[in-house]
Amino acid sequence: MSTFLWVIFPYICLAIFVVGHFWRYRYDKFGWTTRSSQLYESKLLRIGSPLFHFGMLGVAAGHFIGLIVPQSLTDRLGLSHEAYHFIALAGGIPAGIAAVVGLAILIYRRRTVGPVFSATTVNDKVMYAVLAIVIFLGMWNTIAGSLLTIGGEYNYRDGVSPWFRQIFWFQPDASLMENAPLGFQLHAIFAFLLFAMWPFTRLVHVFSAPIGYFTRPYIVYRSRDSRAGTATGTRAPKRGWEKVG
């Protein structure tokens, strides 16, 4: 079971993540969208969406630094474990709170606004549930493992981070995750499960960027201007239908 969870399962999820996006773009290009519901309700969306998206950007940046940047590098730069820990908490907790509050507003909006709820599919509900679990476990690991120090402080940069980097070197050491606290183990499992679901949900919009806006031709709007051969070459438009020919 340990080999399956910490060696086989991540590769299954990552394979589905990569192949699924290729399939989705190849066969469902017109479905590559968030299916925006702003038309139905915009007040809550204007509050919840920025909170969630900017919060998740901060969370993603924190995960990138914590998982990808080795502890040996920050040690060589003279950043002590205590200083790194303080910086991670100072940036991670506000970002996590913003993401949680934003997600709560978005879920509340989907549940209470009739047209939005009607447009919510079973796929959306499952995705929101897994996403909420991942965020909750991440916040719990930060609070319980850092602020409350339940069971003693756990340095994930000695266990989870090396294991995560080893996945991309095709040499994951399952024992590193076996010794991690349960909260970190569950967080990793549900995060990889979310990766496997990603290509088949509205989350694909993360990989969409309006690059074409920079190269597309301008859209020129002109007022109605009917030519009638007068001295000035223009005349005021008449109301109603005009004769053709």
C-alpha positions in Angstrom: 0.0 0.0 0.0 2.9 2.4 0.8 4.4 1.8 -2.6 1.1 2.3 -4.3 0.3 5.6 -2.5 3.6 7.3 -2.7 5.1 5.8 -5.9 2.4 4.5 -8.2 -0.5 6.8 -7.4 1.3 10.1 -8.1 2.4 8.8 -11.6 -1.1 7.7 -12.4 -2.5 11.1 -11.5 0.2 13.0 -13.4 -0.3 10.8 -16.5 -4.0 11.6 -16.4 -3.2 15.2 -15.9 -1.0 15.5 -19.0 -2.9 13.1 -21.3 -6.3 14.5 -20.2 -5.4 18.1 -21.1 -4.2 17.0 -24.5 -7.4 15.0 -25.0 -9.6 17.9 -23.8 -7.9 20.4 -26.0 -8.0 18.1 -29.0 -11.6 16.9 -28.8 -13.4 19.5 -26.6 -11.7 22.8 -27.5 -15.0 24.7 -27.3 -15.6 23.3 -23.8 -12.2 24.7 -22.6 -13.8 27.3 -20.5 -14.9 28.2 -16.9 -18.6 28.4 -18.1 -18.8 31.8 -16.5 -22.0 32.5 -14.5 -21.5 36.3 -14.1 -24.6 36.9 -16.2 -26.7 35.3 -13.4 -25.1 37.1 -10.5 -22.2 39.5 -10.2 -22.2 41.1 -6.7 -20.9 38.0 -4.8 -18.7 37.1 -7.7 -16.9 40.4 -7.6 -15.9 39.7 -4.0 -15.3 36.0 -4.0 -13.5 35.5 -7.3 -10.6 38.0 -6.7 -10.1 36.8 -3.1 -10.0 33.2 -4.2 -7.8 33.7 -7.3 -5.2 36.0 -5.7 -5.2 33.8 -2.6 -4.5 30.8 -4.7 -1.7 32.6 -6.5 0.0 33.2 -3.1 -0.6 29.6 -2.1 0.9 28.3 -5.3 3.9 30.6 -5.0 4.5 29.3 -1.4 4.2 25.7 -2.5 6.6 26.3 -5.3 9.2 27.7 -2.9 8.6 25.1 -0.2 8.6 22.1 -2.5 10.9 23.0 -5.3 13.6 25.1 -3.6 15.9 22.7 -1.5 16.6 23.6 2.1 20.3 23.3 1.4 20.0 26.3 -1.0 18.3 28.6 1.5 20.9 27.5 4.1 23.7 28.5 1.8 22.0 31.8 1.3 22.2 32.3 5.0 18.4 32.0 5.6 17.9 30.1 8.9 15.1 27.6 9.4 13.4 30.0 11.8 13.6 32.9 9.4 12.3 30.8 6.5 9.5 29.5 8.8 8.5 33.1 9.7 8.5 34.3 6.1 6.4 31.2 5.0 3.9 31.9 7.8 3.7 35.6 7.1 3.0 35.0 3.4 1.1 31.7 3.6 -1.5 32.4 6.2 -3.0 35.6 4.6 -3.0 33.9 1.2 -4.6 30.8 2.6 -7.3 32.8 4.5 -8.0 34.8 1.3 -8.4 31.5 -0.7 -10.6 29.9 2.0 -12.9 33.0 2.3 -13.1 33.4 -1.5 -13.9 29.8 -2.0 -16.6 29.9 0.7 -18.2 32.9 -1.0 -18.2 31.2 -4.4 -19.7 28.0 -3.0 -22.3 30.0 -1.0 -23.1 31.8 -4.3 -23.5 28.6 -6.2 -25.8 27.1 -3.6 -28.1 30.1 -2.9 -28.4 31.8 -6.3 -31.0 29.7 -8.3 -29.7 30.1 -11.9 -26.1 29.5 -10.8 -27.1 26.4 -8.8 -29.0 25.1 -11.8 -25.9 25.6 -14.0 -23.8 23.7 -11.5 -23.0 20.1 -12.7 -22.2 17.0 -10.6 -18.6 17.4 -12.0 -18.5 20.9 -10.5 -19.7 19.8 -7.1 -17.1 17.0 -6.8 -14.4 19.3 -8.0 -15.3 22.0 -5.4 -15.4 19.3 -2.6 -12.0 18.0 -3.4 -10.6 21.5 -3.8 -12.0 22.5 -0.5 -10.5 19.4 1.2 -7.1 20.2 -0.3 -7.2 23.8 0.9 -8.5 22.8 4.4 -5.8 20.2 4.9 -3.1 22.7 3.8 -4.4 25.3 6.3 -4.6 22.6 9.0 -1.0 21.5 8.4 0.1 25.1 8.6 -1.8 25.9 11.8 -1.4 22.5 13.6 2.1 21.9 12.5 3.5 25.4 12.9 1.4 27.5 15.3 -0.1 24.8 17.6 2.8 22.4 17.2 0.6 19.4 17.7 2.8 16.4 18.1 5.8 18.6 17.7 6.8 20.7 14.7 7.3 18.8 11.5 9.8 20.2 8.9 8.2 19.2 5.6 11.3 20.3 3.8 13.1 17.3 5.2 10.4 14.8 4.1 7.6 15.9 1.8 9.7 18.3 -0.4 12.5 15.8 -1.2 9.9 13.1 -2.0 8.0 15.5 -4.3 11.2 16.5 -6.2 12.1 12.8 -6.5 8.9 12.1 -8.4 10.2 14.1 -11.4 13.6 12.3 -11.2 11.6 9.0 -11.2 13.1 8.0 -7.9 10.5 8.7 -5.2 11.4 7.4 -1.7 8.1 6.1 -0.2 9.7 6.1 3.3 9.8 9.9 3.3 6.0 10.1 3.2 5.5 7.1 5.5 7.1 9.2 8.3 5.1 12.3 7.5 2.2 13.3 9.7 -1.3 12.1 8.6 -2.3 15.7 7.6 0.5 16.0 5.1 -0.2 12.5 3.8 -3.9 13.3 3.2 -3.0 16.7 1.7 -0.7 15.0 -0.8 -3.2 12.3 -1.8 -6.1 14.7 -2.3 -3.8 17.1 -4.2 -2.8 14.4 -6.7 -6.5 13.4 -7.0 -7.3 17.0 -7.9 -4.6 16.9 -10.5 -6.2 13.8 -12.0 -9.6 15.5 -12.1 -8.2 18.8 -13.4 -8.5 18.2 -17.2 -12.1 17.2 -17.0 -13.3 20.2 -15.0 -13.6 24.0 -15.3 -10.0 24.2 -13.8 -8.6 23.9 -17.3 -9.1 27.7 -17.6 -5.9 28.1 -15.5 -3.9 27.2 -18.7 -5.8 29.7 -20.8 -4.3 33.2 -21.5 -5.7 35.9 -23.8 -2.5 36.1 -25.8 -4.5 36.7 -29.0 -5.7 40.0 -27.7 -2.3 41.5 -28.3 -2.2 40.5 -32.0 -5.9 40.6 -33.1 -7.0 43.6 -35.3 -8.7 46.5 -33.7 -12.5 46.5 -33.6 -13.7 49.8 -35.1 -17.2 51.0 -34.2 -18.8 53.5 -36.5 -22.1 55.4 -36.2 -24.7 55.0 -38.9 -23.7 57.2 -41.9 -26.0 57.1 -44.9 -24.8 58.6 -48.1 -27.4 60.5 -50.3 -25.4 62.5 -52.7 -26.2 65.9 -51.0 -23.9 68.8 -51.0 -22.2 67.6 -47.8 -22.5 64.0 -48.8 -24.4 63.0 -45.6 -27.8 63.3 -44.2 -29.5 62.4 -41.0 -30.9 58.8 -40.9 -34.6 58.5 -41.2 -36.7 56.5 -38.8 -38.2 53.2 -40.0 -37.5 51.1 -43.1 -35.7 52.6 -46.0 -36.4 51.8 -49.7 -33.8 49.5 -51.3 -32.5 50.4 -54.7 
